[in-house]
Every structure is written in C-alpha cells, then in structure tokens.
Amino acid sequence: MRIITTIAALALMGTTATAGGLSDQIVEAPVIMEEPVAAGPSINPAFIVVGVLAALLIASAASDDDDDEPREREEILTACETLECLAG
C-alpha cells in the first residue's frame, strides 16, 4: 500500500512541476510590416469638377445676350424694312 501512495505522490508532483507557474504566460505580438503608401492628392477631384462647372455656369450667365441692350441702327432698319415688305 505504501508503494501505491508513493507512486501516486510522485505522479502528482510530476504533473504539477511540468504544469507551469501561476503567473500569466507572456505572449509576444507578431511583428507586422506595413508598406509605405504613396501620398494621394491633397484636393479631392470632385471639388475640381464642381469648380469648373460653376465657372462655366457663371461665364454663360455673364455672356448671356439680354434684350436690355439697345440694338444697332442697322439691325433696326433691317427689321423695319422686312415688316414693311410683309405688310405691303
């Protein structure tokens, strides 16, 4: 009986001795190599497109032919002559 208890005691001591300590296991984080990223444009291309469209709209509004401007004398005479031709 004494041999069985000795063997059981040695078996328990052997497993606790190889089980490790009570402190937490130290796990090192894997090293991740990041590739450098090329620098992108500092201005979003959508802003450039919107700016060009706004400039085109402003330019078309500024160059709009309004009827507020007085006509030249030749244009008025030509219009009168065609009206007289149609009336007569």
Secondary structure, 3 states (H helix, E strand, C coil): CHHHHHHHHHHHHHHHHHCCCCCCCCCCCCCCCCCCCCCCCCCCHHHHHHHHHHHHHHHHHHCCCCCCCCCCHHHHHHHHHHHHHHHC
